[in-house]
């Protein structure tokens, strides 16, 4: 296990920013850490990085309590917290060289390797002031990779990016986990991107975990997601749906039924429709992490 928190809590004055937070992240996961503004995400990351001292609770990194490991444990971690800052009048190469010197020196070969990973090799000698926002974010990830860490912590890495930049960062994150064996801890507000990227998720609200687990299992088991079913006879299909035991809610738009149903029950509904004389022309799962997220946060009575 790469990260484990046990009743991790942080209090500022009379306010608990994080309260009894229990997280478990295994090696190789891309772990999405989600929650509304003020939920405690940034405070949690700062505690993981040793920048903020917990009020109570325990943090274990790489299987051991961080209080027993000393500052050396952070050599195994790379991080991009908020937006990266560089010397704009220097090249990307020179910036990475200087950052490497701060941690004891990084070889030219390693600098070349990380620039290749983030696809900035061809612009390595250009001044950072001429970089786009997306390129600077990728350079920020490059500096997090310099010392070849096992764990990478990314706080809102796609913030402010256009769709092309978002896809570049998303593809990079997947590559780091799949091809380089990195464990990724990713805080983000872009739920659609998290849905496409993360293997596991935790949703927190008011400093506490609302739900945590494998993304595919959580999304597949939820009845908050919409399945669109295109049929030839909407009225007949709607009557069958209202009588069905499988459905939580159904709406109609044109010739399409929008049904709230868990994935395991979709075949049962299709069977009911066909048996009832309705021609089913398409079944389109519209799983949405956003719907799931909002339903959990809004219903939370933490």
VMD Tcl script that draws the C-alpha trace (Angstrom):
set ca {
  {0.00 0.00 0.00}
  {1.43 3.36 -1.07}
  {-0.79 5.71 0.95}
  {-2.88 4.93 4.01}
  {-4.45 7.48 6.33}
  {-6.01 6.51 9.63}
  {-8.46 8.99 11.17}
  {-6.44 11.82 9.62}
  {-7.76 15.17 10.86}
  {-6.85 18.84 10.68}
  {-8.50 21.63 12.62}
  {-8.08 25.34 11.91}
  {-9.43 27.25 14.88}
  {-12.88 25.81 15.49}
  {-13.25 24.38 11.99}
  {-12.37 20.80 11.04}
  {-11.00 21.04 7.50}
  {-10.35 17.28 7.49}
  {-11.99 14.93 9.95}
  {-11.24 11.23 10.50}
  {-10.18 10.70 6.89}
  {-9.37 7.10 5.99}
  {-7.83 6.52 2.57}
  {-6.15 3.47 1.04}
  {-4.20 3.71 -2.22}
  {-2.35 0.69 -3.61}
  {0.63 0.65 -5.95}
  {-0.17 1.27 -9.61}
  {-3.52 2.96 -9.05}
  {-4.62 6.24 -10.58}
  {-6.55 7.50 -7.58}
  {-9.02 10.33 -8.10}
  {-9.57 12.51 -5.04}
  {-12.82 14.44 -5.47}
  {-14.89 16.88 -3.50}
  {-16.46 20.35 -3.64}
  {-14.52 23.49 -2.79}
  {-13.75 23.51 0.92}
  {-14.07 19.73 1.22}
  {-10.52 19.36 2.50}
  {-8.69 18.13 -0.61}
  {-5.85 20.67 -0.58}
  {-5.39 20.36 3.19}
  {-5.12 16.58 2.81}
  {-2.49 16.92 0.09}
  {-0.48 19.33 2.21}
  {-0.55 16.89 5.11}
  {0.59 14.07 2.81}
  {3.46 16.26 1.63}
  {4.48 17.25 5.16}
  {3.60 20.91 4.57}
  {0.81 20.92 7.18}
  {0.92 19.06 10.49}
  {-2.17 16.95 11.26}
  {-4.17 17.73 14.38}
  {-4.56 14.00 14.92}
  {-4.44 10.72 13.04}
  {-1.78 8.83 11.13}
  {-0.29 8.94 7.64}
  {1.47 5.86 6.31}
  {3.53 6.18 3.13}
  {4.96 3.04 1.51}
  {3.76 0.95 4.43}
  {5.28 2.93 7.30}
  {4.22 5.81 9.51}
  {5.82 8.99 8.15}
  {6.86 9.95 11.68}
  {9.20 6.96 11.67}
  {10.74 7.69 8.28}
  {11.95 11.28 8.35}
  {12.24 13.65 5.41}
  {13.89 11.00 3.22}
  {10.50 9.48 2.40}
  {9.69 12.50 0.24}
  {12.45 11.54 -2.19}
  {10.07 8.80 -3.29}
  {7.34 11.33 -4.09}
  {6.93 13.82 -6.92}
  {4.30 16.53 -6.73}
  {2.63 19.26 -8.73}
  {0.61 21.35 -6.30}
  {-1.42 24.18 -7.83}
  {0.30 25.82 -10.81}
  {4.03 25.32 -11.44}
  {6.39 28.32 -11.32}
  {9.51 28.57 -13.45}
  {12.07 31.13 -14.49}
  {10.31 32.40 -17.60}
  {13.44 33.84 -19.21}
  {15.24 30.47 -19.02}
  {14.71 27.39 -21.14}
  {12.82 24.33 -19.97}
  {16.10 22.42 -19.91}
  {17.83 25.01 -17.73}
  {14.85 25.19 -15.35}
  {14.94 21.44 -14.84}
  {18.71 21.55 -14.38}
  {18.40 24.14 -11.62}
  {15.58 22.23 -9.92}
  {17.64 19.06 -10.10}
  {20.59 20.82 -8.47}
  {18.37 21.67 -5.49}
  {17.84 17.97 -4.82}
  {21.47 16.96 -5.19}
  {21.90 17.00 -8.96}
  {20.19 15.33 -11.90}
  {22.02 13.96 -14.94}
  {21.52 15.42 -18.41}
  {20.32 12.00 -19.49}
  {17.52 12.08 -16.91}
  {16.48 15.59 -17.95}
  {16.27 14.40 -21.55}
  {14.24 11.38 -20.46}
  {11.60 13.35 -18.58}
  {11.28 15.91 -21.38}
  {10.69 13.03 -23.77}
  {8.04 11.54 -21.45}
  {6.08 14.82 -21.34}
  {6.65 15.40 -25.06}
  {8.65 18.62 -24.74}
  {11.95 17.43 -26.24}
  {11.63 19.55 -29.37}
  {11.01 22.69 -27.29}
  {13.54 21.92 -24.55}
  {15.80 24.87 -25.41}
  {12.96 27.38 -25.81}
  {12.33 29.94 -23.09}
  {9.44 29.03 -20.82}
  {7.85 32.45 -21.40}
  {7.03 31.23 -24.91}
  {5.25 28.10 -23.64}
  {1.49 27.69 -23.65}
  {-0.33 27.01 -20.40}
  {-0.59 23.33 -21.29}
  {3.14 23.10 -22.01}
  {3.94 24.67 -18.65}
  {1.72 22.13 -16.92}
  {3.57 19.32 -18.67}
  {6.86 20.90 -17.66}
  {5.54 20.94 -14.09}
  {4.95 17.20 -14.32}
  {8.45 16.82 -15.78}
  {9.98 18.44 -12.70}
  {7.92 16.10 -10.50}
  {9.45 13.16 -12.40}
  {13.08 14.28 -12.21}
  {14.12 12.01 -9.34}
  {12.05 9.07 -10.66}
  {9.52 8.96 -7.80}
  {7.24 6.02 -7.09}
  {4.27 8.21 -6.12}
  {3.13 11.31 -8.01}
  {0.69 13.74 -6.39}
  {-1.11 16.07 -8.79}
  {-3.36 18.85 -7.50}
  {-5.72 20.09 -10.25}
  {-3.24 19.43 -13.10}
  {-5.74 20.33 -15.85}
  {-7.01 23.55 -14.27}
  {-7.46 26.28 -16.87}
  {-6.54 24.10 -19.84}
  {-8.41 23.91 -23.14}
  {-9.76 20.54 -24.36}
  {-6.54 19.73 -26.23}
  {-4.42 20.49 -23.17}
  {-6.72 18.43 -20.95}
  {-6.39 15.42 -23.24}
  {-2.59 15.77 -23.30}
  {-2.42 15.72 -19.50}
  {-4.92 12.87 -19.29}
  {-2.93 10.76 -21.76}
  {0.28 11.56 -19.87}
  {-1.18 10.45 -16.54}
  {-2.34 7.14 -18.02}
  {1.08 6.62 -19.61}
  {2.89 7.25 -16.32}
  {0.83 4.60 -14.56}
  {0.68 2.05 -17.38}
  {4.16 2.28 -18.90}
  {6.29 3.57 -16.01}
  {4.59 1.90 -13.05}
  {3.83 5.12 -11.19}
  {1.10 5.46 -8.59}
  {-0.90 8.65 -9.19}
  {-2.86 10.59 -6.56}
  {-4.98 13.05 -8.52}
  {-7.11 15.84 -7.11}
  {-9.49 17.34 -9.67}
  {-12.80 19.12 -10.20}
  {-13.13 17.89 -13.81}
  {-15.31 14.88 -13.18}
  {-15.49 13.78 -16.80}
  {-11.71 13.64 -16.98}
  {-11.47 11.71 -13.72}
  {-14.02 9.22 -15.04}
  {-11.87 8.57 -18.11}
  {-8.55 8.49 -16.27}
  {-8.84 7.05 -12.76}
  {-8.91 3.42 -11.71}
  {-10.08 4.27 -8.17}
  {-11.83 7.25 -6.59}
  {-12.69 8.75 -3.24}
  {-15.30 11.46 -2.85}
  {-15.05 13.61 0.26}
  {-17.38 16.22 1.67}
  {-16.73 18.45 4.67}
  {-13.47 16.66 5.35}
  {-14.84 13.11 5.46}
  {-15.03 10.27 2.94}
  {-18.47 9.81 1.39}
  {-17.51 6.87 -0.82}
  {-14.28 5.15 -1.87}
  {-13.45 2.25 -4.16}
  {-12.77 1.01 -7.66}
  {-14.17 3.51 -10.15}
  {-15.65 0.94 -12.52}
  {-17.40 -0.92 -9.71}
  {-18.81 2.25 -8.14}
  {-20.03 3.61 -11.46}
  {-21.48 0.29 -12.59}
  {-23.35 -0.31 -9.34}
  {-24.88 3.13 -9.07}
  {-28.50 3.74 -10.07}
  {-27.86 7.46 -10.48}
  {-26.65 7.02 -14.04}
  {-28.82 7.31 -17.11}
  {-29.21 4.65 -19.79}
  {-30.72 5.89 -23.04}
  {-32.96 3.41 -24.87}
  {-34.20 4.21 -28.38}
  {-37.50 2.46 -29.20}
  {-40.12 2.41 -31.96}
  {-43.14 2.86 -29.67}
  {-42.46 5.31 -26.86}
  {-45.90 5.16 -25.23}
  {-45.90 1.36 -24.99}
  {-42.30 1.34 -23.75}
  {-43.13 3.95 -21.13}
  {-46.01 1.84 -19.77}
  {-43.72 -1.18 -19.50}
  {-41.09 0.90 -17.72}
  {-43.58 2.20 -15.18}
  {-44.52 -1.41 -14.36}
  {-40.91 -2.60 -14.26}
  {-39.20 -3.48 -11.00}
  {-35.79 -2.65 -12.43}
  {-36.18 1.09 -12.88}
  {-35.72 3.96 -10.42}
  {-36.80 6.74 -12.76}
  {-37.67 7.21 -16.44}
  {-38.00 10.28 -18.66}
  {-38.77 10.67 -22.36}
  {-37.10 12.82 -24.99}
  {-38.22 12.34 -28.61}
  {-38.05 8.56 -29.22}
  {-35.57 7.99 -26.43}
  {-36.21 6.76 -22.91}
  {-33.79 8.08 -20.28}
  {-33.78 5.47 -17.56}
  {-32.07 5.35 -14.16}
  {-31.07 1.72 -13.78}
  {-27.98 -0.11 -12.58}
  {-25.93 -1.77 -15.31}
  {-26.69 -5.31 -14.12}
  {-30.42 -4.78 -14.69}
  {-30.21 -3.37 -18.22}
  {-30.63 -6.80 -19.89}
  {-33.76 -7.45 -17.78}
  {-35.32 -4.19 -18.93}
  {-34.50 -4.86 -22.58}
  {-36.07 -8.32 -22.24}
  {-39.25 -6.80 -20.75}
  {-39.49 -4.30 -23.59}
  {-38.99 -6.89 -26.34}
  {-41.40 -9.32 -24.70}
  {-43.93 -6.50 -24.49}
  {-43.75 -5.92 -28.24}
  {-41.41 -2.94 -28.31}
  {-38.57 -2.87 -30.85}
  {-35.38 -1.75 -29.10}
  {-33.16 0.03 -31.60}
  {-30.35 1.15 -29.31}
  {-29.20 0.91 -25.69}
  {-26.69 3.61 -24.76}
  {-25.21 3.75 -21.23}
  {-24.62 7.36 -20.22}
  {-22.67 6.75 -17.04}
  {-21.79 10.08 -15.49}
  {-19.47 10.51 -12.56}
  {-20.88 14.02 -12.23}
  {-24.37 12.70 -11.49}
  {-23.00 10.23 -8.97}
  {-20.81 12.85 -7.32}
  {-23.62 15.38 -6.99}
  {-26.07 12.83 -5.66}
  {-23.67 11.71 -2.95}
  {-22.58 15.20 -1.91}
  {-26.11 16.61 -1.94}
  {-27.48 13.70 0.09}
  {-24.59 13.68 2.54}
  {-25.60 14.48 6.11}
  {-22.05 14.52 7.43}
}
mol new
graphics top color blue
foreach p $ca { graphics top sphere $p radius 0.5 }
foreach p [lrange $ca 0 end-1] q [lrange $ca 1 end] { graphics top cylinder $p $q radius 0.2 }
display resetview
